[in-house]
Structures are given as structure tokens and as C-alpha cells.
């Protein structure tokens, strides 16, 4: 099973905003590569202790997708984010 999560990126002034809405994750940085690195590190931290490799496919028009060879890790990350979202409401 190959799971991909969709994200968006755009420029705001001199910064880049990179977000994955379904995970409620956002990064604001001085460059686009820094934004993707920051977001990837946050996803990997959510996967801890199940370290996983995150792949980013950057597309046109501000769209990107993340995937992993470990689809189960992405499902667990999504589940953690969903529980965190519900707990804070």
C-alpha cells in the first residue's frame, strides 16, 4: 500500500510557508528547502521510536506530497495527530 499525504507551500513576504493540513503541521522558514527539512524532521519526531524515511515529491502550483516506504508509520502519525487535535478541543 502506498500512502501519500498532500501538502501546500507558498511564499509569504520573505519567508516560505510549508504545511500539511491533515496533520496540522506547518513550517515557516527563510528558504523552501529549510521548510521541507523542518517539516520532515517534525514528521520523523512524531514517528519516534519507529524511525521512518520520508520522501517529498514537489509539484507545481504549490503542491507537494509526502510518502514513506513504511506506510504503517504514516498511518500511525496521522492517528497521533488526529488524537492530539481531538484532545485539544
KEVEXKE-870950 format. One record per atom (N, C-alpha, C): z, y, x; residue number from 1. Coordinates in steps of 0.2 Angstrom, whole numbers. Atoms other than C-alpha are relative to their C-alpha. Layout:
N
<site><Z>Z</Z><Y>Y</Y><X>X</X><pos>NUM</pos></site>
...
END
This chain:
89
<site><Z>0</Z><Y>-6</Y><X>4</X><pos>1</pos></site>
<site><Z>0</Z><Y>0</Y><X>0</X><pos>1</pos></site>
<site><Z>0</Z><Y>6</Y><X>4</X><pos>1</pos></site>
<site><Z>1</Z><Y>-6</Y><X>-4</X><pos>2</pos></site>
<site><Z>-5</Z><Y>17</Y><X>7</X><pos>2</pos></site>
<site><Z>2</Z><Y>6</Y><X>-4</X><pos>2</pos></site>
<site><Z>-2</Z><Y>-6</Y><X>4</X><pos>3</pos></site>
<site><Z>5</Z><Y>32</Y><X>0</X><pos>3</pos></site>
<site><Z>-1</Z><Y>6</Y><X>4</X><pos>3</pos></site>
<site><Z>1</Z><Y>-7</Y><X>-2</X><pos>4</pos></site>
<site><Z>1</Z><Y>50</Y><X>3</X><pos>4</pos></site>
<site><Z>3</Z><Y>5</Y><X>-4</X><pos>4</pos></site>
<site><Z>-3</Z><Y>-6</Y><X>3</X><pos>5</pos></site>
<site><Z>11</Z><Y>65</Y><X>-1</X><pos>5</pos></site>
<site><Z>-4</Z><Y>6</Y><X>1</X><pos>5</pos></site>
<site><Z>4</Z><Y>-6</Y><X>-1</X><pos>6</pos></site>
<site><Z>2</Z><Y>81</Y><X>-4</X><pos>6</pos></site>
<site><Z>4</Z><Y>6</Y><X>1</X><pos>6</pos></site>
<site><Z>-3</Z><Y>-6</Y><X>-2</X><pos>7</pos></site>
<site><Z>7</Z><Y>97</Y><X>4</X><pos>7</pos></site>
<site><Z>-5</Z><Y>6</Y><X>0</X><pos>7</pos></site>
<site><Z>4</Z><Y>-6</Y><X>0</X><pos>8</pos></site>
<site><Z>1</Z><Y>115</Y><X>5</X><pos>8</pos></site>
<site><Z>2</Z><Y>5</Y><X>6</X><pos>8</pos></site>
<site><Z>-1</Z><Y>-5</Y><X>-6</X><pos>9</pos></site>
<site><Z>0</Z><Y>128</Y><X>19</X><pos>9</pos></site>
<site><Z>-3</Z><Y>7</Y><X>-1</X><pos>9</pos></site>
<site><Z>4</Z><Y>-7</Y><X>0</X><pos>10</pos></site>
<site><Z>-4</Z><Y>147</Y><X>19</X><pos>10</pos></site>
<site><Z>4</Z><Y>5</Y><X>4</X><pos>10</pos></site>
<site><Z>-3</Z><Y>-5</Y><X>-5</X><pos>11</pos></site>
<site><Z>-1</Z><Y>162</Y><X>29</X><pos>11</pos></site>
<site><Z>3</Z><Y>6</Y><X>-4</X><pos>11</pos></site>
<site><Z>-4</Z><Y>-5</Y><X>3</X><pos>12</pos></site>
<site><Z>12</Z><Y>175</Y><X>24</X><pos>12</pos></site>
<site><Z>2</Z><Y>5</Y><X>5</X><pos>12</pos></site>
<site><Z>-1</Z><Y>-5</Y><X>-5</X><pos>13</pos></site>
<site><Z>11</Z><Y>190</Y><X>34</X><pos>13</pos></site>
<site><Z>-2</Z><Y>-3</Y><X>7</X><pos>13</pos></site>
<site><Z>1</Z><Y>2</Y><X>-6</X><pos>14</pos></site>
<site><Z>13</Z><Y>185</Y><X>52</X><pos>14</pos></site>
<site><Z>2</Z><Y>-8</Y><X>1</X><pos>14</pos></site>
<site><Z>-2</Z><Y>7</Y><X>-1</X><pos>15</pos></site>
<site><Z>20</Z><Y>168</Y><X>48</X><pos>15</pos></site>
<site><Z>-4</Z><Y>-5</Y><X>-4</X><pos>15</pos></site>
<site><Z>3</Z><Y>6</Y><X>4</X><pos>16</pos></site>
<site><Z>14</Z><Y>151</Y><X>41</X><pos>16</pos></site>
<site><Z>5</Z><Y>-3</Y><X>-4</X><pos>16</pos></site>
<site><Z>-4</Z><Y>3</Y><X>5</X><pos>17</pos></site>
<site><Z>22</Z><Y>143</Y><X>26</X><pos>17</pos></site>
<site><Z>-3</Z><Y>-7</Y><X>-1</X><pos>17</pos></site>
<site><Z>2</Z><Y>7</Y><X>1</X><pos>18</pos></site>
<site><Z>21</Z><Y>124</Y><X>25</X><pos>18</pos></site>
<site><Z>5</Z><Y>-4</Y><X>-4</X><pos>18</pos></site>
<site><Z>-5</Z><Y>3</Y><X>5</X><pos>19</pos></site>
<site><Z>28</Z><Y>114</Y><X>10</X><pos>19</pos></site>
<site><Z>-3</Z><Y>-6</Y><X>-2</X><pos>19</pos></site>
<site><Z>1</Z><Y>6</Y><X>4</X><pos>20</pos></site>
<site><Z>29</Z><Y>98</Y><X>2</X><pos>20</pos></site>
<site><Z>4</Z><Y>0</Y><X>-6</X><pos>20</pos></site>
<site><Z>-3</Z><Y>-2</Y><X>6</X><pos>21</pos></site>
<site><Z>33</Z><Y>102</Y><X>-16</X><pos>21</pos></site>
<site><Z>4</Z><Y>-6</Y><X>-3</X><pos>21</pos></site>
<site><Z>-4</Z><Y>6</Y><X>3</X><pos>22</pos></site>
<site><Z>38</Z><Y>84</Y><X>-22</X><pos>22</pos></site>
<site><Z>6</Z><Y>-2</Y><X>4</X><pos>22</pos></site>
<site><Z>-6</Z><Y>1</Y><X>-3</X><pos>23</pos></site>
<site><Z>51</Z><Y>83</Y><X>-8</X><pos>23</pos></site>
<site><Z>4</Z><Y>6</Y><X>1</X><pos>23</pos></site>
<site><Z>-4</Z><Y>-6</Y><X>0</X><pos>24</pos></site>
<site><Z>57</Z><Y>101</Y><X>-10</X><pos>24</pos></site>
<site><Z>1</Z><Y>2</Y><X>8</X><pos>24</pos></site>
<site><Z>-1</Z><Y>-2</Y><X>-7</X><pos>25</pos></site>
<site><Z>54</Z><Y>104</Y><X>9</X><pos>25</pos></site>
<site><Z>-5</Z><Y>5</Y><X>2</X><pos>25</pos></site>
<site><Z>4</Z><Y>-6</Y><X>-2</X><pos>26</pos></site>
<site><Z>47</Z><Y>120</Y><X>16</X><pos>26</pos></site>
<site><Z>2</Z><Y>2</Y><X>7</X><pos>26</pos></site>
<site><Z>-1</Z><Y>-3</Y><X>-7</X><pos>27</pos></site>
<site><Z>45</Z><Y>127</Y><X>34</X><pos>27</pos></site>
<site><Z>-4</Z><Y>6</Y><X>0</X><pos>27</pos></site>
<site><Z>3</Z><Y>-7</Y><X>-1</X><pos>28</pos></site>
<site><Z>41</Z><Y>145</Y><X>39</X><pos>28</pos></site>
<site><Z>1</Z><Y>1</Y><X>8</X><pos>28</pos></site>
<site><Z>0</Z><Y>0</Y><X>-7</X><pos>29</pos></site>
<site><Z>36</Z><Y>147</Y><X>57</X><pos>29</pos></site>
<site><Z>-6</Z><Y>5</Y><X>2</X><pos>29</pos></site>
<site><Z>5</Z><Y>-5</Y><X>-3</X><pos>30</pos></site>
<site><Z>25</Z><Y>158</Y><X>69</X><pos>30</pos></site>
<site><Z>-7</Z><Y>-3</Y><X>0</X><pos>30</pos></site>
<site><Z>7</Z><Y>3</Y><X>-1</X><pos>31</pos></site>
<site><Z>11</Z><Y>146</Y><X>70</X><pos>31</pos></site>
<site><Z>0</Z><Y>-7</Y><X>-4</X><pos>31</pos></site>
<site><Z>1</Z><Y>6</Y><X>5</X><pos>32</pos></site>
<site><Z>4</Z><Y>132</Y><X>59</X><pos>32</pos></site>
<site><Z>2</Z><Y>-7</Y><X>4</X><pos>32</pos></site>
<site><Z>-3</Z><Y>6</Y><X>-3</X><pos>33</pos></site>
<site><Z>7</Z><Y>118</Y><X>72</X><pos>33</pos></site>
<site><Z>7</Z><Y>0</Y><X>0</X><pos>33</pos></site>
<site><Z>-7</Z><Y>0</Y><X>1</X><pos>34</pos></site>
<site><Z>25</Z><Y>123</Y><X>73</X><pos>34</pos></site>
<site><Z>3</Z><Y>-2</Y><X>-7</X><pos>34</pos></site>
<site><Z>-2</Z><Y>2</Y><X>7</X><pos>35</pos></site>
<site><Z>26</Z><Y>122</Y><X>54</X><pos>35</pos></site>
<site><Z>0</Z><Y>-7</Y><X>-1</X><pos>35</pos></site>
<site><Z>1</Z><Y>7</Y><X>1</X><pos>36</pos></site>
<site><Z>19</Z><Y>105</Y><X>54</X><pos>36</pos></site>
<site><Z>5</Z><Y>-4</Y><X>4</X><pos>36</pos></site>
<site><Z>-5</Z><Y>4</Y><X>-4</X><pos>37</pos></site>
<site><Z>31</Z><Y>99</Y><X>68</X><pos>37</pos></site>
<site><Z>6</Z><Y>1</Y><X>-3</X><pos>37</pos></site>
<site><Z>-7</Z><Y>0</Y><X>4</X><pos>38</pos></site>
<site><Z>46</Z><Y>106</Y><X>59</X><pos>38</pos></site>
<site><Z>0</Z><Y>-4</Y><X>-6</X><pos>38</pos></site>
<site><Z>0</Z><Y>4</Y><X>6</X><pos>39</pos></site>
<site><Z>41</Z><Y>98</Y><X>43</X><pos>39</pos></site>
<site><Z>1</Z><Y>-7</Y><X>2</X><pos>39</pos></site>
<site><Z>0</Z><Y>7</Y><X>-2</X><pos>40</pos></site>
<site><Z>38</Z><Y>82</Y><X>51</X><pos>40</pos></site>
<site><Z>7</Z><Y>-3</Y><X>3</X><pos>40</pos></site>
<site><Z>-7</Z><Y>2</Y><X>-2</X><pos>41</pos></site>
<site><Z>55</Z><Y>82</Y><X>60</X><pos>41</pos></site>
<site><Z>5</Z><Y>-1</Y><X>-5</X><pos>41</pos></site>
<site><Z>-5</Z><Y>1</Y><X>6</X><pos>42</pos></site>
<site><Z>64</Z><Y>85</Y><X>44</X><pos>42</pos></site>
<site><Z>-1</Z><Y>-6</Y><X>-4</X><pos>42</pos></site>
<site><Z>1</Z><Y>6</Y><X>3</X><pos>43</pos></site>
<site><Z>55</Z><Y>71</Y><X>36</X><pos>43</pos></site>
<site><Z>3</Z><Y>-6</Y><X>4</X><pos>43</pos></site>
<site><Z>-2</Z><Y>6</Y><X>-4</X><pos>44</pos></site>
<site><Z>59</Z><Y>59</Y><X>50</X><pos>44</pos></site>
<site><Z>8</Z><Y>0</Y><X>0</X><pos>44</pos></site>
<site><Z>-8</Z><Y>0</Y><X>1</X><pos>45</pos></site>
<site><Z>78</Z><Y>65</Y><X>49</X><pos>45</pos></site>
<site><Z>2</Z><Y>-3</Y><X>-6</X><pos>45</pos></site>
<site><Z>-2</Z><Y>3</Y><X>6</X><pos>46</pos></site>
<site><Z>78</Z><Y>60</Y><X>31</X><pos>46</pos></site>
<site><Z>-1</Z><Y>-7</Y><X>0</X><pos>46</pos></site>
<site><Z>1</Z><Y>7</Y><X>-1</X><pos>47</pos></site>
<site><Z>71</Z><Y>43</Y><X>36</X><pos>47</pos></site>
<site><Z>6</Z><Y>-3</Y><X>4</X><pos>47</pos></site>
<site><Z>-5</Z><Y>3</Y><X>-4</X><pos>48</pos></site>
<site><Z>85</Z><Y>40</Y><X>48</X><pos>48</pos></site>
<site><Z>5</Z><Y>-4</Y><X>-4</X><pos>48</pos></site>
<site><Z>1</Z><Y>3</Y><X>-7</X><pos>49</pos></site>
<site><Z>91</Z><Y>27</Y><X>53</X><pos>49</pos></site>
<site><Z>-7</Z><Y>-4</Y><X>0</X><pos>49</pos></site>
<site><Z>6</Z><Y>3</Y><X>0</X><pos>50</pos></site>
<site><Z>74</Z><Y>20</Y><X>48</X><pos>50</pos></site>
<site><Z>-5</Z><Y>4</Y><X>3</X><pos>50</pos></site>
<site><Z>5</Z><Y>-4</Y><X>-3</X><pos>51</pos></site>
<site><Z>63</Z><Y>29</Y><X>60</X><pos>51</pos></site>
<site><Z>-7</Z><Y>-2</Y><X>-2</X><pos>51</pos></site>
<site><Z>7</Z><Y>2</Y><X>2</X><pos>52</pos></site>
<site><Z>45</Z><Y>30</Y><X>55</X><pos>52</pos></site>
<site><Z>-4</Z><Y>6</Y><X>3</X><pos>52</pos></site>
<site><Z>5</Z><Y>-4</Y><X>-3</X><pos>53</pos></site>
<site><Z>29</Z><Y>38</Y><X>61</X><pos>53</pos></site>
<site><Z>-3</Z><Y>4</Y><X>-6</X><pos>53</pos></site>
<site><Z>3</Z><Y>-4</Y><X>6</X><pos>54</pos></site>
<site><Z>22</Z><Y>52</Y><X>50</X><pos>54</pos></site>
<site><Z>-6</Z><Y>3</Y><X>3</X><pos>54</pos></site>
<site><Z>7</Z><Y>-2</Y><X>-1</X><pos>55</pos></site>
<site><Z>4</Z><Y>56</Y><X>50</X><pos>55</pos></site>
<site><Z>-2</Z><Y>6</Y><X>-4</X><pos>55</pos></site>
<site><Z>2</Z><Y>-6</Y><X>4</X><pos>56</pos></site>
<site><Z>-3</Z><Y>73</Y><X>44</X><pos>56</pos></site>
<site><Z>-7</Z><Y>0</Y><X>1</X><pos>56</pos></site>
<site><Z>7</Z><Y>-1</Y><X>1</X><pos>57</pos></site>
<site><Z>-21</Z><Y>75</Y><X>38</X><pos>57</pos></site>
<site><Z>-1</Z><Y>7</Y><X>-3</X><pos>57</pos></site>
<site><Z>1</Z><Y>-6</Y><X>2</X><pos>58</pos></site>
<site><Z>-25</Z><Y>93</Y><X>37</X><pos>58</pos></site>
<site><Z>-7</Z><Y>1</Y><X>-3</X><pos>58</pos></site>
<site><Z>7</Z><Y>-1</Y><X>3</X><pos>59</pos></site>
<site><Z>-39</Z><Y>98</Y><X>25</X><pos>59</pos></site>
<site><Z>-1</Z><Y>7</Y><X>-1</X><pos>59</pos></site>
<site><Z>2</Z><Y>-7</Y><X>1</X><pos>60</pos></site>
<site><Z>-47</Z><Y>113</Y><X>19</X><pos>60</pos></site>
<site><Z>4</Z><Y>3</Y><X>-6</X><pos>60</pos></site>
<site><Z>-3</Z><Y>-4</Y><X>6</X><pos>61</pos></site>
<site><Z>-41</Z><Y>127</Y><X>7</X><pos>61</pos></site>
<site><Z>8</Z><Y>-1</Y><X>0</X><pos>61</pos></site>
<site><Z>-7</Z><Y>0</Y><X>0</X><pos>62</pos></site>
<site><Z>-23</Z><Y>125</Y><X>12</X><pos>62</pos></site>
<site><Z>4</Z><Y>-6</Y><X>-2</X><pos>62</pos></site>
<site><Z>-3</Z><Y>6</Y><X>2</X><pos>63</pos></site>
<site><Z>-20</Z><Y>107</Y><X>8</X><pos>63</pos></site>
<site><Z>0</Z><Y>-5</Y><X>6</X><pos>63</pos></site>
<site><Z>-1</Z><Y>5</Y><X>-5</X><pos>64</pos></site>
<site><Z>-13</Z><Y>93</Y><X>19</X><pos>64</pos></site>
<site><Z>3</Z><Y>-6</Y><X>-4</X><pos>64</pos></site>
<site><Z>-3</Z><Y>6</Y><X>2</X><pos>65</pos></site>
<site><Z>-7</Z><Y>75</Y><X>16</X><pos>65</pos></site>
<site><Z>4</Z><Y>-3</Y><X>6</X><pos>65</pos></site>
<site><Z>-3</Z><Y>3</Y><X>-5</X><pos>66</pos></site>
<site><Z>6</Z><Y>66</Y><X>25</X><pos>66</pos></site>
<site><Z>0</Z><Y>-8</Y><X>-2</X><pos>66</pos></site>
<site><Z>-1</Z><Y>7</Y><X>1</X><pos>67</pos></site>
<site><Z>7</Z><Y>47</Y><X>26</X><pos>67</pos></site>
<site><Z>4</Z><Y>-3</Y><X>6</X><pos>67</pos></site>
<site><Z>-4</Z><Y>3</Y><X>-5</X><pos>68</pos></site>
<site><Z>16</Z><Y>34</Y><X>36</X><pos>68</pos></site>
<site><Z>-3</Z><Y>-8</Y><X>0</X><pos>68</pos></site>
<site><Z>1</Z><Y>7</Y><X>0</X><pos>69</pos></site>
<site><Z>12</Z><Y>16</Y><X>42</X><pos>69</pos></site>
<site><Z>5</Z><Y>-4</Y><X>-4</X><pos>69</pos></site>
<site><Z>-6</Z><Y>3</Y><X>3</X><pos>70</pos></site>
<site><Z>29</Z><Y>12</Y><X>34</X><pos>70</pos></site>
<site><Z>0</Z><Y>4</Y><X>-7</X><pos>70</pos></site>
<site><Z>0</Z><Y>-3</Y><X>7</X><pos>71</pos></site>
<site><Z>26</Z><Y>16</Y><X>15</X><pos>71</pos></site>
<site><Z>7</Z><Y>0</Y><X>-3</X><pos>71</pos></site>
<site><Z>-7</Z><Y>0</Y><X>3</X><pos>72</pos></site>
<site><Z>43</Z><Y>10</Y><X>11</X><pos>72</pos></site>
<site><Z>5</Z><Y>6</Y><X>2</X><pos>72</pos></site>
<site><Z>-4</Z><Y>-6</Y><X>-3</X><pos>73</pos></site>
<site><Z>51</Z><Y>24</Y><X>22</X><pos>73</pos></site>
<site><Z>-2</Z><Y>6</Y><X>-4</X><pos>73</pos></site>
<site><Z>2</Z><Y>-6</Y><X>4</X><pos>74</pos></site>
<site><Z>41</Z><Y>37</Y><X>12</X><pos>74</pos></site>
<site><Z>3</Z><Y>-1</Y><X>-7</X><pos>74</pos></site>
<site><Z>-3</Z><Y>1</Y><X>6</X><pos>75</pos></site>
<site><Z>47</Z><Y>29</Y><X>-4</X><pos>75</pos></site>
<site><Z>7</Z><Y>2</Y><X>0</X><pos>75</pos></site>
<site><Z>-7</Z><Y>-1</Y><X>-1</X><pos>76</pos></site>
<site><Z>65</Z><Y>30</Y><X>2</X><pos>76</pos></site>
<site><Z>1</Z><Y>7</Y><X>1</X><pos>76</pos></site>
<site><Z>-1</Z><Y>-7</Y><X>-1</X><pos>77</pos></site>
<site><Z>63</Z><Y>48</Y><X>7</X><pos>77</pos></site>
<site><Z>-1</Z><Y>4</Y><X>-6</X><pos>77</pos></site>
<site><Z>1</Z><Y>-3</Y><X>7</X><pos>78</pos></site>
<site><Z>56</Z><Y>53</Y><X>-10</X><pos>78</pos></site>
<site><Z>6</Z><Y>-1</Y><X>-4</X><pos>78</pos></site>
<site><Z>-6</Z><Y>2</Y><X>4</X><pos>79</pos></site>
<site><Z>70</Z><Y>44</Y><X>-18</X><pos>79</pos></site>
<site><Z>6</Z><Y>4</Y><X>2</X><pos>79</pos></site>
<site><Z>-5</Z><Y>-4</Y><X>-3</X><pos>80</pos></site>
<site><Z>83</Z><Y>53</Y><X>-7</X><pos>80</pos></site>
<site><Z>-1</Z><Y>7</Y><X>-3</X><pos>80</pos></site>
<site><Z>1</Z><Y>-7</Y><X>2</X><pos>81</pos></site>
<site><Z>75</Z><Y>70</Y><X>-11</X><pos>81</pos></site>
<site><Z>1</Z><Y>1</Y><X>-8</X><pos>81</pos></site>
<site><Z>-1</Z><Y>0</Y><X>8</X><pos>82</pos></site>
<site><Z>75</Z><Y>66</Y><X>-30</X><pos>82</pos></site>
<site><Z>7</Z><Y>0</Y><X>-1</X><pos>82</pos></site>
<site><Z>-7</Z><Y>1</Y><X>1</X><pos>83</pos></site>
<site><Z>93</Z><Y>61</Y><X>-29</X><pos>83</pos></site>
<site><Z>4</Z><Y>7</Y><X>2</X><pos>83</pos></site>
<site><Z>-3</Z><Y>-6</Y><X>-2</X><pos>84</pos></site>
<site><Z>98</Z><Y>77</Y><X>-20</X><pos>84</pos></site>
<site><Z>-2</Z><Y>6</Y><X>-5</X><pos>84</pos></site>
<site><Z>2</Z><Y>-5</Y><X>5</X><pos>85</pos></site>
<site><Z>88</Z><Y>88</Y><X>-32</X><pos>85</pos></site>
<site><Z>4</Z><Y>-1</Y><X>-7</X><pos>85</pos></site>
<site><Z>-4</Z><Y>1</Y><X>6</X><pos>86</pos></site>
<site><Z>97</Z><Y>80</Y><X>-47</X><pos>86</pos></site>
<site><Z>7</Z><Y>2</Y><X>1</X><pos>86</pos></site>
<site><Z>-7</Z><Y>-1</Y><X>-1</X><pos>87</pos></site>
<site><Z>114</Z><Y>81</Y><X>-39</X><pos>87</pos></site>
<site><Z>2</Z><Y>8</Y><X>1</X><pos>87</pos></site>
<site><Z>-1</Z><Y>-7</Y><X>0</X><pos>88</pos></site>
<site><Z>112</Z><Y>100</Y><X>-36</X><pos>88</pos></site>
<site><Z>-1</Z><Y>4</Y><X>-6</X><pos>88</pos></site>
<site><Z>1</Z><Y>-3</Y><X>7</X><pos>89</pos></site>
<site><Z>108</Z><Y>104</Y><X>-54</X><pos>89</pos></site>
<site><Z>6</Z><Y>0</Y><X>-4</X><pos>89</pos></site>
END
